[in-house]
Amino acid sequence: MLDQLLGRAELKERIDDLQEDKRHLERQLDAEQERRAEAATARQAAEQRVNRLEDRITELEDRVERTASDGDGSAREFRGVETLRGDRLEAVLDRLDSVSTGSEAALTAMVRDDRDLPEPVAEAFGDRAVLVDRAAPCLAVTDDAGLVSAALAPPVAPEEFVAWDDGFDLDREWFLPTGTFALAVVRSDLFALGTYEGRERVGFEGFDSDVKADHSKGGFSQGRFERRRDAQIDEHLGKCEDALDDALAEVDRLYVTGEATLLGEFAGRADATRAVDATGDPEDALADAFRSFWTTRLYRI
């Protein structure tokens, strides 16, 4: 009775309703978190399947190339090809770092794909040197006893070099997200930029641009449509360049990913570029691009 006189009964009912709403939302949140965990697990499994298929495709393409160049089938093949990222990549790098040889008995060489193999590399790998040439651009590693023989195609390739030492020269910055850097994904209709400290993203900027994808019947002629679309893309790329210039004022390293036809526009700004098939909204596309960029292909020679 007193509660009703003071208006507290209605408030208590409202509190009960809100608590029930809260419990309902908590159940929804738990279900959403479970769904996301299942989706993340499914995505990881799908990525692993894609990596295995990519590795198999690479092996088969190499076999086709070998068969075309040598009709009797005597040319050498890779012992295996594997796509590395994350913990698996770190484990492989740790293993290579653990190799200790005598003085100047371990060879590390950055080999380009637009020139002949350096003579020390050709001599060190002998009749297997053709596989190094096939994997280029790559970091080739071997020792004077031939116990280690491999090539890695890192995301951030260093300048060409050849070095003999008592161990392999593999800088983690070439393979893994370390320190502070920015990574961007550029499509003709989308831009996303993340600032990172190692694997952790600490900043984000992204936007979509209204770029027409198809020419509808009627209205503009095909030529006029293409000119208008080109102008829209140019405007979009100008906004992307401005965003990248702002990022370069804050970080020392910039990596640009996205459509292969657009990467040339940003080669002068970027420390490295890579064509990736990043889809979704800007934030999802950036996450896809980050995973794709920090991937290394391992060739067992």
N, C-alpha and C positions, 0 to 999 in steps of 0.2 A: 504493500500500500504506500509506504513511504517512498519507495523507488518510483512508483507511478506519479506521485505528487511532485517529486523533484525532477521528473523527466529522465530518470536514470534507466528505467526499464527499456525505453526505446534505444538509448545508447548501448545498453548491454546487448540488445538484439542485433544492433548494427555491428558491434564488436564480434559477436558470434558469426554473423554473415561474412565479415572481413576475414576472420580466421579460417572459415571454410573456403573462401576464395583463395587464401594464401596456401592452404593445404592442396587445393586443386592445382594451383600454379606450380607448387613444388613437385607434384606428381608429373606435371607436364615437363618441367625442367629435367627431372630424372629420366623421363622417357626420351627427351631430346638428346641428353648427354649420352644415353645408351645407344641411340640411333647414330649419333656422330662417331662414337667409338667403333661401332660395327662398320660404318662407312669408311672410317680411316683404315680399319683392318682390311676391308675389301679393296680399298685403293692400293694399299701396300702390296697385297697379293697380286693385283692386276699389274702394278708396276714391275714386280718381279717376273711375271709372265712376259710382259713386253720386253724387258731386258733380255730374257732368255731367247725370245724370238729374234730380237735385234742381233744378238751374238750369233745365233744360228744363221741368220741372213748374211752377216758379214763373212762367216766361214764359207758359206755356199758361194757367195760372190767371189771370194778369193779363189775358190776351186774352179769356178767358171773362167776367171782371168788366167789361172794357171794352165787350164786345159787349152784355152785359146792360144796362149803363147808357146805352149810346148805340147805338140801333138802326141808324143809318146807317154805323157803323163808322169815324167820323171822329175818335174819341178817340185820344189819343197812346199810344204804347207805349214801354217801355224799349228803348233801343238794344241792351241786353244785360244779362244777370244772371250773376254769377260767384261761386262760393264760394271764399274765400281763406283760406289758413292757411300757417304756416311761412314758407319763403323767398319764396314768391310774394306773400304778404301784406306782408312786409317790403319787397319791391321796389316794390309799389304805393304804400306809405306814403312810401318814399324819393322816389318820383317826385312825389307831391303836395307833399312838403316842399320840393322843389327849385323849385316855382313861386314866382316873385317878381314882384309887381305894383307899381304905383304906390301911394301912400299911400291906405289904406282902399279898395282896389279888389278885395280878395279876401274873400268871404263864407264864414264857417263858422257853422253853426247846428245845435244839437241840437234836433230836432223830436220832440215827443211824439205819440202816436197817439190821445190822448183829448181833444184840443182843436184848435181851428182853427189853421191855419198862421199864424205871426207875420207881420205885414204886410211887414217888410223881406224875408222869404223869398219871400212871394208876389210882391212887386214884382221881386225879383232874377231869379226863374225865369220870370216871365210866364206864357205859356200852357202851360209845362212844369211849373208848380207842382203840378198835379194828380198828377204822378208822384211828387213829393216826399211828398205827402200819402199816396199809396198805399204808399210804402216805409216810412213811419213805423212805429215809432220809429227814427230814423236821424240820422246826422250828414250834413247836406247841405253841399256845397261847390260854389261857382261863382265866376267872376270877372266884372268889369263888361263884358268883351268877349265873354263867353259861350264862351270857348275851353275852359274846364273846366266840366263839368256832371255831377255824380254824387252819389250818396248811399251811405253805408256804415252797416250795422247792426253795431256793435261788440259784443263780449261784455260789456264793462263800460261801460254807458252813463252819461255824465256828467249832471249836472243841466241842465235846459233853458237854453240861452243863444243869443244872436245876436251875432256879432262881425264887424266890417269891419276888415281890417288889410292889411299889405303881403304877406301870405302866409297859408296855411291853418293853423288852430290844431288840430293833431291830436296829442294826448298818447299816447305809446306804451303807457302803462298801460291805456288803453281797449281796446287791440287785442292786445297781446302779453304773454306771461308775463315780468314783470320784477320785480326785487327779491325780497323774501321774502314768501311768502303760503301759505295753505293752501287746498286744493281737496278737496271731499268729494263722494261719490256716495251717495245714500240711496235704497234700495228698501225695500219693506215687509218684506223678509226678509234684507236685506244692507246693510252699511255699510262704506265705505272712505274713508280720509282720508290725503292726502299733504301733506307740507310741502315746499315748493319754494324753490329759489333760482334764479330765472329758469326755464329749461327743465329744470333738474336736480332730481330728487326726492331730498331729503336725509332724509326721515322717512316712515314708513308705519305705519298702524294699520288693521286691518280685522277684521270678524267677520260670521258668518252667524247668523241667529236661526231657531229652529224655528217657522215660521208655516205652518199648514196651508193648502194652496192649494185643495183640493177637498173637497166633502162626500161621503164614501162612503155607500153604501146601508146602512141599518140603523144601529144605535147612536144617536148624537145626532140630535135633530130638526134641521131646517134652521135654525130660529131659534136653538137652543142652540149649533149649530156656528158660526153667524155671530157670536154674542156672544163665544164662546171665541176665535175668530180675531181679532176686534176687540181683545180684551184682550191677545192675543199681540202684535199690531201696536203697541198703545200701550206695552207694555213695551219692545219693540224701539226705538221712537222715543225713549223716555226714555233708553235707553242711548246712542242717537245724540246726543241733546242734551247729555248729560254729556261725551261725547267732543269735541263741538264747543266747549263751554265751556272745556275744558282747552286746546284748540288756540288759542282766542282769547287765552289768557293768554300765548301764545308769539309770536303773529304779529299784524300790524296789519290784514291783509286776509284775508277768508274768502269763498270762492265755493262755493256749494252747487248740485249738479246731481242729477238723478235723476228719479223718477216725478213727473209734473206734479201729481198729486193730493196729493202730500206736501210740495211745495216751500213752500206757504204756512205750514207749521209752522216754517220756519226763516228766513223773510224778514226777521224782526227781527234775526237774528244775522248774516246774510250781506250782503256788499257787492253781490253780484249772484247771481242764480239762473238756471238754464237747465234746461229739460226735455231729457233725453237718454235714448237707448235703450242703456244700458250693460249688457252681459251678461257672464256668466262668473263666476269666483270673484272675491273682493274685489280682488285685485291686477289682474286682467285688466279688471274693470269700471272701476277707477280709470283705467287707461291709456286705455280707450275714452272715458271721460268727459272726460279731459284734452284729447284730440284734438277731441272734439265741442265742448267749451266754447270753446276758443281758435280759433274760426272766425268769420270776418266775411263777411257777404253784401254784395257790391258791386252797385249798380244804376247802370247808365250811362243818364243822362237826356238 
